[in-house]
């Protein structure tokens, strides 16, 4: 037995160097993890070739500048219209190319379905610089006492504008500055309709609920509840004055021909319709002032129009459902957390992800203070462009400044000013869990799917359909959901002083 043992030991010693366990000079021989980030874009999906160049540039920076040997990034970019269906399916199946890092658009839903991991173990280490940077905003990433996502540091407070074809408005002699909110905008639209009977100056009306929310300090909590004003009492959001005003105004504007007739049947985004000229105006929210947005739309529209813009409302602070999280099956969540941190704290990583690669997608001016597009290219033709995604991931207060105009729809100083000045609702940072009311949430979501779009887009008469909507919500159990959320909110208030 002793001879056998010695022989076995000798064999194991001989096999040792062949087993891959011998450390490399200066480090471990372990292959770096591949962390797949899947993000959405509101614009044209870049080609695979251009995306691979961005991916390679980031990985070269990770390895040779940051000396990060533990992981490398694989980048997937998906059209926003496909993201909401494709990514939940990938998170459910966990296939070979399924993402490790995902943009989270509805944290409560994804937590309840087990799609994303809690980040608690990484808050004091891998994610600490980000946590220190965003401060109280991290409240938007918390649920049931755990942190599940890093909320985006940007875009939660928007300046809402009516953006319009300036030549047509000026020719009609219409004073657009009279529009200071959604109600007074109606007077301007009436004048424009008289001047241009065959044109419409709005795209769709589904944003009106947000404009009335901020006008009345109605703050949505979860999907179906809301506070109104400064108290912590929760109401059925669909019974608030803000929602009722929004659907009535949407129907009124549709009946008067102010808005795109497609309504909820549309297949294009707001910006796609106005950029192509089908609509001569649009309501959109950005974290840049009216002058910058007018320049951006003038620069990037595809039919050669000059645009103007006026502000018609500014957001309150609101618990944000959009951020970045780690998929439940991720094999190296610590590495994924380290990359999340870079999206907030490393300007090179974020700029490359959003703007692309120097030389391919932008070039610096002579004094290296602003950028331009490479010769012969523009916003629409550069190989890689995720500028319209700048407010949806990481620290959007970073960015490049173009010599031509503000291409991003954002401004660092103005965006921070909006956040600093925004009204803060009483349950900011509270996200309810649906674990106690899953059946009711499923039933209510089916009702909302049936009625909400046609009402908010102004497709149907609210005098007829709204009472049916409310009755169906009550039959589905929305009052039980509100009561459960209220109990959670009361506990949250006690715990948070």
Order of alpha helices (4+ residues) and beta strands (2+ residues): alpha-beta-alpha-beta-alpha-beta-alpha-alpha-beta-beta-beta-beta-alpha-alpha-alpha-beta-beta-beta-alpha-alpha-beta-alpha-beta-beta-alpha-alpha-beta-beta-alpha-alpha-alpha-alpha
